[in-house]
Amino acid sequence: MKKLLFIITSFLLAGCYSSQSDAENTLRKAGFTNITATGLAPLSCGENDISRTGFIAINPQGTRVEGVVCCGIFKSCTIRF
């Protein structure tokens, strides 16, 4: 019974996961600098995304921006503003 409860809880919390390393790697590859992860960003991504990490950074044009990096199991990470 405890094992089943653990599995169900894990699936329910999957959409509430923040991955700072995935977010930073995604932003660096897109040319962002001075990246600061702001943590979990609930309700900012699609229902199929398993991690959502808020950020503040400097975009490739030199402007300070805020947004969220959303990552899914069957897709790569995306940046949302």
PyMOL Python script that loads the backbone (N, CA, C, O; Angstrom):
from pymol import cmd

cmd.read_pdbstr("""\
ATOM      1  N   MET A   1       0.819  -1.196   0.000  1.00  0.00           N
ATOM      2  CA  MET A   1       0.000   0.000   0.000  1.00  0.00           C
ATOM      3  C   MET A   1       0.866   1.264   0.000  1.00  0.00           C
ATOM      4  O   MET A   1       0.559   2.224  -0.707  1.00  0.00           O
ATOM      5  N   LYS A   2       1.950   1.269   0.793  1.00  0.00           N
ATOM      6  CA  LYS A   2       2.830   2.433   0.839  1.00  0.00           C
ATOM      7  C   LYS A   2       3.506   2.666  -0.507  1.00  0.00           C
ATOM      8  O   LYS A   2       3.706   3.807  -0.924  1.00  0.00           O
ATOM      9  N   LYS A   3       3.854   1.578  -1.177  1.00  0.00           N
ATOM     10  CA  LYS A   3       4.503   1.696  -2.476  1.00  0.00           C
ATOM     11  C   LYS A   3       3.557   2.335  -3.485  1.00  0.00           C
ATOM     12  O   LYS A   3       3.973   3.195  -4.261  1.00  0.00           O
ATOM     13  N   LEU A   4       2.297   1.929  -3.485  1.00  0.00           N
ATOM     14  CA  LEU A   4       1.302   2.491  -4.394  1.00  0.00           C
ATOM     15  C   LEU A   4       1.102   3.977  -4.100  1.00  0.00           C
ATOM     16  O   LEU A   4       1.014   4.784  -5.025  1.00  0.00           O
ATOM     17  N   LEU A   5       1.030   4.334  -2.845  1.00  0.00           N
ATOM     18  CA  LEU A   5       0.876   5.736  -2.464  1.00  0.00           C
ATOM     19  C   LEU A   5       2.080   6.554  -2.924  1.00  0.00           C
ATOM     20  O   LEU A   5       1.919   7.678  -3.398  1.00  0.00           O
ATOM     21  N   PHE A   6       3.266   6.007  -2.790  1.00  0.00           N
ATOM     22  CA  PHE A   6       4.479   6.685  -3.248  1.00  0.00           C
ATOM     23  C   PHE A   6       4.439   6.918  -4.759  1.00  0.00           C
ATOM     24  O   PHE A   6       4.779   8.006  -5.224  1.00  0.00           O
ATOM     25  N   ILE A   7       4.032   5.921  -5.519  1.00  0.00           N
ATOM     26  CA  ILE A   7       3.967   6.037  -6.983  1.00  0.00           C
ATOM     27  C   ILE A   7       2.951   7.097  -7.393  1.00  0.00           C
ATOM     28  O   ILE A   7       3.228   7.924  -8.262  1.00  0.00           O
ATOM     29  N   ILE A   8       1.788   7.075  -6.775  1.00  0.00           N
ATOM     30  CA  ILE A   8       0.750   8.055  -7.110  1.00  0.00           C
ATOM     31  C   ILE A   8       1.222   9.471  -6.771  1.00  0.00           C
ATOM     32  O   ILE A   8       1.030  10.393  -7.564  1.00  0.00           O
ATOM     33  N   THR A   9       1.826   9.642  -5.619  1.00  0.00           N
ATOM     34  CA  THR A   9       2.340  10.953  -5.211  1.00  0.00           C
ATOM     35  C   THR A   9       3.421  11.431  -6.173  1.00  0.00           C
ATOM     36  O   THR A   9       3.466  12.614  -6.510  1.00  0.00           O
ATOM     37  N   SER A  10       4.280  10.542  -6.612  1.00  0.00           N
ATOM     38  CA  SER A  10       5.344  10.905  -7.554  1.00  0.00           C
ATOM     39  C   SER A  10       4.773  11.419  -8.859  1.00  0.00           C
ATOM     40  O   SER A  10       5.266  12.409  -9.401  1.00  0.00           O
ATOM     41  N   PHE A  11       3.749  10.770  -9.369  1.00  0.00           N
ATOM     42  CA  PHE A  11       3.124  11.214 -10.613  1.00  0.00           C
ATOM     43  C   PHE A  11       2.430  12.563 -10.437  1.00  0.00           C
ATOM     44  O   PHE A  11       2.482  13.404 -11.335  1.00  0.00           O
ATOM     45  N   LEU A  12       1.795  12.775  -9.314  1.00  0.00           N
ATOM     46  CA  LEU A  12       1.103  14.036  -9.072  1.00  0.00           C
ATOM     47  C   LEU A  12       2.073  15.195  -8.934  1.00  0.00           C
ATOM     48  O   LEU A  12       1.769  16.313  -9.349  1.00  0.00           O
ATOM     49  N   LEU A  13       3.236  14.938  -8.355  1.00  0.00           N
ATOM     50  CA  LEU A  13       4.229  15.997  -8.169  1.00  0.00           C
ATOM     51  C   LEU A  13       5.133  16.192  -9.373  1.00  0.00           C
ATOM     52  O   LEU A  13       5.933  17.127  -9.394  1.00  0.00           O
ATOM     53  N   ALA A  14       5.025  15.339 -10.366  1.00  0.00           N
ATOM     54  CA  ALA A  14       5.917  15.431 -11.534  1.00  0.00           C
ATOM     55  C   ALA A  14       5.823  16.782 -12.213  1.00  0.00           C
ATOM     56  O   ALA A  14       6.836  17.286 -12.698  1.00  0.00           O
ATOM     57  N   GLY A  15       4.665  17.381 -12.265  1.00  0.00           N
ATOM     58  CA  GLY A  15       4.493  18.679 -12.898  1.00  0.00           C
ATOM     59  C   GLY A  15       4.964  19.832 -12.035  1.00  0.00           C
ATOM     60  O   GLY A  15       4.897  20.982 -12.470  1.00  0.00           O
ATOM     61  N   CYS A  16       5.433  19.569 -10.844  1.00  0.00           N
ATOM     62  CA  CYS A  16       5.853  20.611  -9.910  1.00  0.00           C
ATOM     63  C   CYS A  16       7.351  20.572  -9.671  1.00  0.00           C
ATOM     64  O   CYS A  16       7.816  20.971  -8.602  1.00  0.00           O
ATOM     65  N   TYR A  17       8.085  20.117 -10.611  1.00  0.00           N
ATOM     66  CA  TYR A  17       9.511  19.905 -10.462  1.00  0.00           C
ATOM     67  C   TYR A  17      10.259  21.056 -11.125  1.00  0.00           C
ATOM     68  O   TYR A  17       9.880  21.492 -12.212  1.00  0.00           O
ATOM     69  N   SER A  18      11.294  21.542 -10.499  1.00  0.00           N
ATOM     70  CA  SER A  18      12.120  22.602 -11.049  1.00  0.00           C
ATOM     71  C   SER A  18      13.524  22.062 -11.275  1.00  0.00           C
ATOM     72  O   SER A  18      14.120  21.484 -10.366  1.00  0.00           O
ATOM     73  N   SER A  19      14.056  22.245 -12.474  1.00  0.00           N
ATOM     74  CA  SER A  19      15.402  21.765 -12.775  1.00  0.00           C
ATOM     75  C   SER A  19      16.275  22.941 -13.188  1.00  0.00           C
ATOM     76  O   SER A  19      16.281  23.353 -14.348  1.00  0.00           O
ATOM     77  N   GLN A  20      17.007  23.471 -12.226  1.00  0.00           N
ATOM     78  CA  GLN A  20      17.851  24.631 -12.486  1.00  0.00           C
ATOM     79  C   GLN A  20      18.914  24.332 -13.532  1.00  0.00           C
ATOM     80  O   GLN A  20      19.187  25.183 -14.379  1.00  0.00           O
ATOM     81  N   SER A  21      19.520  23.152 -13.500  1.00  0.00           N
ATOM     82  CA  SER A  21      20.589  22.834 -14.453  1.00  0.00           C
ATOM     83  C   SER A  21      20.039  22.744 -15.876  1.00  0.00           C
ATOM     84  O   SER A  21      20.675  23.240 -16.806  1.00  0.00           O
ATOM     85  N   ASP A  22      18.871  22.123 -16.066  1.00  0.00           N
ATOM     86  CA  ASP A  22      18.275  22.058 -17.403  1.00  0.00           C
ATOM     87  C   ASP A  22      17.939  23.458 -17.916  1.00  0.00           C
ATOM     88  O   ASP A  22      18.165  23.772 -19.085  1.00  0.00           O
ATOM     89  N   ALA A  23      17.399  24.291 -17.031  1.00  0.00           N
ATOM     90  CA  ALA A  23      17.034  25.649 -17.422  1.00  0.00           C
ATOM     91  C   ALA A  23      18.279  26.455 -17.826  1.00  0.00           C
ATOM     92  O   ALA A  23      18.282  27.127 -18.858  1.00  0.00           O
ATOM     93  N   GLU A  24      19.313  26.381 -17.019  1.00  0.00           N
ATOM     94  CA  GLU A  24      20.529  27.129 -17.329  1.00  0.00           C
ATOM     95  C   GLU A  24      21.161  26.650 -18.627  1.00  0.00           C
ATOM     96  O   GLU A  24      21.601  27.470 -19.433  1.00  0.00           O
ATOM     97  N   ASN A  25      21.215  25.344 -18.847  1.00  0.00           N
ATOM     98  CA  ASN A  25      21.781  24.816 -20.097  1.00  0.00           C
ATOM     99  C   ASN A  25      20.974  25.284 -21.307  1.00  0.00           C
ATOM    100  O   ASN A  25      21.552  25.669 -22.323  1.00  0.00           O
ATOM    101  N   THR A  26      19.668  25.255 -21.207  1.00  0.00           N
ATOM    102  CA  THR A  26      18.801  25.692 -22.307  1.00  0.00           C
ATOM    103  C   THR A  26      19.017  27.170 -22.613  1.00  0.00           C
ATOM    104  O   THR A  26      19.122  27.559 -23.776  1.00  0.00           O
ATOM    105  N   LEU A  27      19.084  27.986 -21.574  1.00  0.00           N
ATOM    106  CA  LEU A  27      19.278  29.428 -21.763  1.00  0.00           C
ATOM    107  C   LEU A  27      20.655  29.748 -22.328  1.00  0.00           C
ATOM    108  O   LEU A  27      20.779  30.609 -23.199  1.00  0.00           O
ATOM    109  N   ARG A  28      21.691  29.068 -21.847  1.00  0.00           N
ATOM    110  CA  ARG A  28      23.050  29.297 -22.381  1.00  0.00           C
ATOM    111  C   ARG A  28      23.116  28.973 -23.872  1.00  0.00           C
ATOM    112  O   ARG A  28      23.699  29.722 -24.656  1.00  0.00           O
ATOM    113  N   LYS A  29      22.513  27.849 -24.251  1.00  0.00           N
ATOM    114  CA  LYS A  29      22.510  27.444 -25.664  1.00  0.00           C
ATOM    115  C   LYS A  29      21.796  28.470 -26.537  1.00  0.00           C
ATOM    116  O   LYS A  29      22.113  28.608 -27.718  1.00  0.00           O
ATOM    117  N   ALA A  30      20.833  29.191 -25.962  1.00  0.00           N
ATOM    118  CA  ALA A  30      20.087  30.204 -26.710  1.00  0.00           C
ATOM    119  C   ALA A  30      20.767  31.569 -26.656  1.00  0.00           C
ATOM    120  O   ALA A  30      20.251  32.533 -27.222  1.00  0.00           O
ATOM    121  N   GLY A  31      21.917  31.668 -25.985  1.00  0.00           N
ATOM    122  CA  GLY A  31      22.682  32.908 -25.966  1.00  0.00           C
ATOM    123  C   GLY A  31      22.401  33.829 -24.792  1.00  0.00           C
ATOM    124  O   GLY A  31      22.823  34.984 -24.817  1.00  0.00           O
ATOM    125  N   PHE A  32      21.706  33.364 -23.769  1.00  0.00           N
ATOM    126  CA  PHE A  32      21.427  34.184 -22.593  1.00  0.00           C
ATOM    127  C   PHE A  32      22.631  34.185 -21.652  1.00  0.00           C
ATOM    128  O   PHE A  32      23.384  33.213 -21.594  1.00  0.00           O
ATOM    129  N   THR A  33      22.805  35.274 -20.923  1.00  0.00           N
ATOM    130  CA  THR A  33      23.897  35.403 -19.960  1.00  0.00           C
ATOM    131  C   THR A  33      23.338  35.901 -18.628  1.00  0.00           C
ATOM    132  O   THR A  33      22.150  36.205 -18.523  1.00  0.00           O
ATOM    133  N   ASN A  34      24.203  35.983 -17.609  1.00  0.00           N
ATOM    134  CA  ASN A  34      23.808  36.463 -16.281  1.00  0.00           C
ATOM    135  C   ASN A  34      22.503  35.808 -15.819  1.00  0.00           C
ATOM    136  O   ASN A  34      21.570  36.491 -15.395  1.00  0.00           O
ATOM    137  N   ILE A  35      22.454  34.505 -15.904  1.00  0.00           N
ATOM    138  CA  ILE A  35      21.235  33.746 -15.615  1.00  0.00           C
ATOM    139  C   ILE A  35      21.072  33.555 -14.113  1.00  0.00           C
ATOM    140  O   ILE A  35      21.992  33.117 -13.423  1.00  0.00           O
ATOM    141  N   THR A  36      19.888  33.891 -13.622  1.00  0.00           N
ATOM    142  CA  THR A  36      19.525  33.649 -12.229  1.00  0.00           C
ATOM    143  C   THR A  36      18.229  32.843 -12.220  1.00  0.00           C
ATOM    144  O   THR A  36      17.193  33.307 -12.696  1.00  0.00           O
ATOM    145  N   ALA A  37      18.300  31.645 -11.681  1.00  0.00           N
ATOM    146  CA  ALA A  37      17.091  30.823 -11.562  1.00  0.00           C
ATOM    147  C   ALA A  37      16.282  31.344 -10.385  1.00  0.00           C
ATOM    148  O   ALA A  37      16.822  31.577  -9.304  1.00  0.00           O
ATOM    149  N   THR A  38      14.977  31.527 -10.603  1.00  0.00           N
ATOM    150  CA  THR A  38      14.112  32.037  -9.539  1.00  0.00           C
ATOM    151  C   THR A  38      13.269  30.937  -8.920  1.00  0.00           C
ATOM    152  O   THR A  38      12.430  31.206  -8.060  1.00  0.00           O
ATOM    153  N   GLY A  39      13.485  29.701  -9.349  1.00  0.00           N
ATOM    154  CA  GLY A  39      12.803  28.559  -8.740  1.00  0.00           C
ATOM    155  C   GLY A  39      11.571  28.115  -9.487  1.00  0.00           C
ATOM    156  O   GLY A  39      11.370  28.441 -10.657  1.00  0.00           O
ATOM    157  N   LEU A  40      10.757  27.367  -8.786  1.00  0.00           N
ATOM    158  CA  LEU A  40       9.559  26.778  -9.352  1.00  0.00           C
ATOM    159  C   LEU A  40       8.610  27.848  -9.871  1.00  0.00           C
ATOM    160  O   LEU A  40       8.393  28.869  -9.218  1.00  0.00           O
ATOM    161  N   ALA A  41       8.048  27.607 -11.046  1.00  0.00           N
ATOM    162  CA  ALA A  41       7.110  28.542 -11.657  1.00  0.00           C
ATOM    163  C   ALA A  41       5.804  27.813 -11.966  1.00  0.00           C
ATOM    164  O   ALA A  41       5.559  27.448 -13.115  1.00  0.00           O
ATOM    165  N   PRO A  42       4.965  27.599 -10.954  1.00  0.00           N
ATOM    166  CA  PRO A  42       3.730  26.840 -11.168  1.00  0.00           C
ATOM    167  C   PRO A  42       2.783  27.550 -12.134  1.00  0.00           C
ATOM    168  O   PRO A  42       2.759  28.778 -12.210  1.00  0.00           O
ATOM    169  N   LEU A  43       2.020  26.769 -12.856  1.00  0.00           N
ATOM    170  CA  LEU A  43       1.008  27.249 -13.804  1.00  0.00           C
ATOM    171  C   LEU A  43       1.599  28.043 -14.969  1.00  0.00           C
ATOM    172  O   LEU A  43       0.884  28.806 -15.618  1.00  0.00           O
ATOM    173  N   SER A  44       2.883  27.875 -15.239  1.00  0.00           N
ATOM    174  CA  SER A  44       3.537  28.622 -16.307  1.00  0.00           C
ATOM    175  C   SER A  44       3.768  27.803 -17.564  1.00  0.00           C
ATOM    176  O   SER A  44       4.097  28.358 -18.612  1.00  0.00           O
ATOM    177  N   CYS A  45       3.601  26.492 -17.475  1.00  0.00           N
ATOM    178  CA  CYS A  45       3.911  25.607 -18.594  1.00  0.00           C
ATOM    179  C   CYS A  45       2.711  24.735 -18.932  1.00  0.00           C
ATOM    180  O   CYS A  45       1.674  24.796 -18.273  1.00  0.00           O
ATOM    181  N   GLY A  46       2.871  23.928 -19.964  1.00  0.00           N
ATOM    182  CA  GLY A  46       1.820  23.007 -20.356  1.00  0.00           C
ATOM    183  C   GLY A  46       1.670  21.865 -19.374  1.00  0.00           C
ATOM    184  O   GLY A  46       2.569  21.602 -18.575  1.00  0.00           O
ATOM    185  N   GLU A  47       0.538  21.190 -19.431  1.00  0.00           N
ATOM    186  CA  GLU A  47       0.276  20.105 -18.486  1.00  0.00           C
ATOM    187  C   GLU A  47       1.189  18.904 -18.687  1.00  0.00           C
ATOM    188  O   GLU A  47       1.327  18.083 -17.781  1.00  0.00           O
ATOM    189  N   ASN A  48       1.815  18.784 -19.853  1.00  0.00           N
ATOM    190  CA  ASN A  48       2.702  17.658 -20.115  1.00  0.00           C
ATOM    191  C   ASN A  48       4.164  17.955 -19.789  1.00  0.00           C
ATOM    192  O   ASN A  48       5.019  17.079 -19.926  1.00  0.00           O
ATOM    193  N   ASP A  49       4.455  19.171 -19.361  1.00  0.00           N
ATOM    194  CA  ASP A  49       5.821  19.518 -18.969  1.00  0.00           C
ATOM    195  C   ASP A  49       6.084  18.990 -17.565  1.00  0.00           C
ATOM    196  O   ASP A  49       5.240  19.107 -16.676  1.00  0.00           O
ATOM    197  N   ILE A  50       7.271  18.407 -17.376  1.00  0.00           N
ATOM    198  CA  ILE A  50       7.580  17.831 -16.069  1.00  0.00           C
ATOM    199  C   ILE A  50       8.404  18.760 -15.197  1.00  0.00           C
ATOM    200  O   ILE A  50       8.454  18.574 -13.982  1.00  0.00           O
ATOM    201  N   SER A  51       9.055  19.761 -15.791  1.00  0.00           N
ATOM    202  CA  SER A  51       9.781  20.733 -14.972  1.00  0.00           C
ATOM    203  C   SER A  51       9.504  22.124 -15.483  1.00  0.00           C
ATOM    204  O   SER A  51       9.286  22.339 -16.676  1.00  0.00           O
ATOM    205  N   ARG A  52       9.515  23.060 -14.566  1.00  0.00           N
ATOM    206  CA  ARG A  52       9.260  24.469 -14.886  1.00  0.00           C
ATOM    207  C   ARG A  52      10.083  25.325 -13.949  1.00  0.00           C
ATOM    208  O   ARG A  52       9.865  25.323 -12.737  1.00  0.00           O
ATOM    209  N   THR A  53      11.023  26.054 -14.509  1.00  0.00           N
ATOM    210  CA  THR A  53      11.954  26.839 -13.706  1.00  0.00           C
ATOM    211  C   THR A  53      11.925  28.289 -14.156  1.00  0.00           C
ATOM    212  O   THR A  53      12.194  28.590 -15.319  1.00  0.00           O
ATOM    213  N   GLY A  54      11.599  29.182 -13.239  1.00  0.00           N
ATOM    214  CA  GLY A  54      11.610  30.609 -13.543  1.00  0.00           C
ATOM    215  C   GLY A  54      13.041  31.127 -13.620  1.00  0.00           C
ATOM    216  O   GLY A  54      13.957  30.549 -13.035  1.00  0.00           O
ATOM    217  N   PHE A  55      13.218  32.224 -14.351  1.00  0.00           N
ATOM    218  CA  PHE A  55      14.558  32.795 -14.482  1.00  0.00           C
ATOM    219  C   PHE A  55      14.503  34.289 -14.757  1.00  0.00           C
ATOM    220  O   PHE A  55      13.484  34.828 -15.190  1.00  0.00           O
ATOM    221  N   ILE A  56      15.625  34.938 -14.495  1.00  0.00           N
ATOM    222  CA  ILE A  56      15.910  36.305 -14.909  1.00  0.00           C
ATOM    223  C   ILE A  56      17.258  36.224 -15.598  1.00  0.00           C
ATOM    224  O   ILE A  56      18.183  35.603 -15.073  1.00  0.00           O
ATOM    225  N   ALA A  57      17.387  36.849 -16.778  1.00  0.00           N
ATOM    226  CA  ALA A  57      18.649  36.761 -17.521  1.00  0.00           C
ATOM    227  C   ALA A  57      18.766  37.926 -18.500  1.00  0.00           C
ATOM    228  O   ALA A  57      17.836  38.711 -18.684  1.00  0.00           O
ATOM    229  N   ILE A  58      19.920  38.009 -19.109  1.00  0.00           N
ATOM    230  CA  ILE A  58      20.160  38.974 -20.185  1.00  0.00           C
ATOM    231  C   ILE A  58      20.062  38.217 -21.498  1.00  0.00           C
ATOM    232  O   ILE A  58      20.787  37.246 -21.712  1.00  0.00           O
ATOM    233  N   ASN A  59      19.161  38.659 -22.386  1.00  0.00           N
ATOM    234  CA  ASN A  59      18.985  37.959 -23.665  1.00  0.00           C
ATOM    235  C   ASN A  59      20.111  38.326 -24.632  1.00  0.00           C
ATOM    236  O   ASN A  59      20.910  39.214 -24.336  1.00  0.00           O
ATOM    237  N   PRO A  60      20.186  37.653 -25.785  1.00  0.00           N
ATOM    238  CA  PRO A  60      21.277  37.925 -26.734  1.00  0.00           C
ATOM    239  C   PRO A  60      21.331  39.378 -27.229  1.00  0.00           C
ATOM    240  O   PRO A  60      22.379  39.828 -27.692  1.00  0.00           O
ATOM    241  N   GLN A  61      20.220  40.112 -27.136  1.00  0.00           N
ATOM    242  CA  GLN A  61      20.194  41.512 -27.557  1.00  0.00           C
ATOM    243  C   GLN A  61      20.627  42.470 -26.442  1.00  0.00           C
ATOM    244  O   GLN A  61      20.702  43.680 -26.655  1.00  0.00           O
ATOM    245  N   GLY A  62      20.914  41.919 -25.241  1.00  0.00           N
ATOM    246  CA  GLY A  62      21.395  42.730 -24.129  1.00  0.00           C
ATOM    247  C   GLY A  62      20.308  43.261 -23.208  1.00  0.00           C
ATOM    248  O   GLY A  62      20.581  44.109 -22.359  1.00  0.00           O
ATOM    249  N   THR A  63      19.092  42.781 -23.359  1.00  0.00           N
ATOM    250  CA  THR A  63      17.967  43.237 -22.539  1.00  0.00           C
ATOM    251  C   THR A  63      17.707  42.263 -21.397  1.00  0.00           C
ATOM    252  O   THR A  63      17.776  41.048 -21.580  1.00  0.00           O
ATOM    253  N   ARG A  64      17.408  42.799 -20.221  1.00  0.00           N
ATOM    254  CA  ARG A  64      17.041  41.953 -19.070  1.00  0.00           C
ATOM    255  C   ARG A  64      15.630  41.425 -19.294  1.00  0.00           C
ATOM    256  O   ARG A  64      14.712  42.191 -19.586  1.00  0.00           O
ATOM    257  N   VAL A  65      15.463  40.114 -19.155  1.00  0.00           N
ATOM    258  CA  VAL A  65      14.163  39.483 -19.358  1.00  0.00           C
ATOM    259  C   VAL A  65      13.864  38.523 -18.209  1.00  0.00           C
ATOM    260  O   VAL A  65      14.771  38.041 -17.531  1.00  0.00           O
ATOM    261  N   GLU A  66      12.572  38.256 -18.005  1.00  0.00           N
ATOM    262  CA  GLU A  66      12.118  37.271 -17.035  1.00  0.00           C
ATOM    263  C   GLU A  66      11.258  36.270 -17.782  1.00  0.00           C
ATOM    264  O   GLU A  66      10.542  36.629 -18.716  1.00  0.00           O
ATOM    265  N   GLY A  67      11.331  35.017 -17.371  1.00  0.00           N
ATOM    266  CA  GLY A  67      10.526  34.001 -18.028  1.00  0.00           C
ATOM    267  C   GLY A  67      10.609  32.683 -17.297  1.00  0.00           C
ATOM    268  O   GLY A  67      10.959  32.622 -16.119  1.00  0.00           O
ATOM    269  N   VAL A  68      10.279  31.628 -18.023  1.00  0.00           N
ATOM    270  CA  VAL A  68      10.290  30.283 -17.460  1.00  0.00           C
ATOM    271  C   VAL A  68      10.785  29.310 -18.524  1.00  0.00           C
ATOM    272  O   VAL A  68      10.485  29.463 -19.708  1.00  0.00           O
ATOM    273  N   VAL A  69      11.536  28.322 -18.097  1.00  0.00           N
ATOM    274  CA  VAL A  69      11.966  27.243 -18.986  1.00  0.00           C
ATOM    275  C   VAL A  69      11.115  26.024 -18.647  1.00  0.00           C
ATOM    276  O   VAL A  69      11.082  25.571 -17.503  1.00  0.00           O
ATOM    277  N   CYS A  70      10.421  25.496 -19.668  1.00  0.00           N
ATOM    278  CA  CYS A  70       9.537  24.342 -19.505  1.00  0.00           C
ATOM    279  C   CYS A  70      10.171  23.141 -20.198  1.00  0.00           C
ATOM    280  O   CYS A  70      10.599  23.241 -21.347  1.00  0.00           O
ATOM    281  N   CYS A  71      10.234  22.008 -19.505  1.00  0.00           N
ATOM    282  CA  CYS A  71      10.822  20.794 -20.067  1.00  0.00           C
ATOM    283  C   CYS A  71       9.839  19.638 -19.954  1.00  0.00           C
ATOM    284  O   CYS A  71       9.166  19.480 -18.935  1.00  0.00           O
ATOM    285  N   GLY A  72       9.760  18.832 -21.006  1.00  0.00           N
ATOM    286  CA  GLY A  72       8.878  17.677 -21.000  1.00  0.00           C
ATOM    287  C   GLY A  72       9.642  16.393 -21.227  1.00  0.00           C
ATOM    288  O   GLY A  72      10.828  16.408 -21.557  1.00  0.00           O
ATOM    289  N   ILE A  73       8.956  15.290 -21.048  1.00  0.00           N
ATOM    290  CA  ILE A  73       9.587  13.988 -21.236  1.00  0.00           C
ATOM    291  C   ILE A  73       9.855  13.719 -22.712  1.00  0.00           C
ATOM    292  O   ILE A  73      10.939  13.264 -23.075  1.00  0.00           O
ATOM    293  N   PHE A  74       8.877  13.997 -23.555  1.00  0.00           N
ATOM    294  CA  PHE A  74       8.977  13.671 -24.965  1.00  0.00           C
ATOM    295  C   PHE A  74       9.294  14.870 -25.845  1.00  0.00           C
ATOM    296  O   PHE A  74       9.116  14.810 -27.062  1.00  0.00           O
ATOM    297  N   LYS A  75       9.765  15.969 -25.237  1.00  0.00           N
ATOM    298  CA  LYS A  75      10.166  17.143 -26.000  1.00  0.00           C
ATOM    299  C   LYS A  75      11.336  17.803 -25.300  1.00  0.00           C
ATOM    300  O   LYS A  75      11.600  17.551 -24.125  1.00  0.00           O
ATOM    301  N   SER A  76      12.025  18.642 -26.029  1.00  0.00           N
ATOM    302  CA  SER A  76      13.132  19.356 -25.407  1.00  0.00           C
ATOM    303  C   SER A  76      12.575  20.507 -24.575  1.00  0.00           C
ATOM    304  O   SER A  76      11.362  20.710 -24.521  1.00  0.00           O
ATOM    305  N   CYS A  77      13.444  21.242 -23.943  1.00  0.00           N
ATOM    306  CA  CYS A  77      13.028  22.382 -23.123  1.00  0.00           C
ATOM    307  C   CYS A  77      12.699  23.584 -24.011  1.00  0.00           C
ATOM    308  O   CYS A  77      13.317  23.783 -25.058  1.00  0.00           O
ATOM    309  N   THR A  78      11.726  24.375 -23.582  1.00  0.00           N
ATOM    310  CA  THR A  78      11.345  25.590 -24.294  1.00  0.00           C
ATOM    311  C   THR A  78      11.415  26.774 -23.342  1.00  0.00           C
ATOM    312  O   THR A  78      11.254  26.627 -22.130  1.00  0.00           O
ATOM    313  N   ILE A  79      11.657  27.949 -23.911  1.00  0.00           N
ATOM    314  CA  ILE A  79      11.740  29.171 -23.129  1.00  0.00           C
ATOM    315  C   ILE A  79      10.458  29.963 -23.355  1.00  0.00           C
ATOM    316  O   ILE A  79      10.052  30.197 -24.494  1.00  0.00           O
ATOM    317  N   ARG A  80       9.830  30.370 -22.263  1.00  0.00           N
ATOM    318  CA  ARG A  80       8.608  31.178 -22.358  1.00  0.00           C
ATOM    319  C   ARG A  80       8.813  32.486 -21.607  1.00  0.00           C
ATOM    320  O   ARG A  80       9.457  32.535 -20.559  1.00  0.00           O
ATOM    321  N   PHE A  81       8.241  33.550 -22.182  1.00  0.00           N
ATOM    322  CA  PHE A  81       8.351  34.887 -21.564  1.00  0.00           C
ATOM    323  C   PHE A  81       7.003  35.373 -21.122  1.00  0.00           C
ATOM    324  O   PHE A  81       6.890  36.474 -20.582  1.00  0.00           O
TER     325      PHE A  81
END
""", "prot")
cmd.dss("prot")
cmd.show_as("cartoon", "prot")
cmd.util.cbc("prot")
cmd.orient("prot")
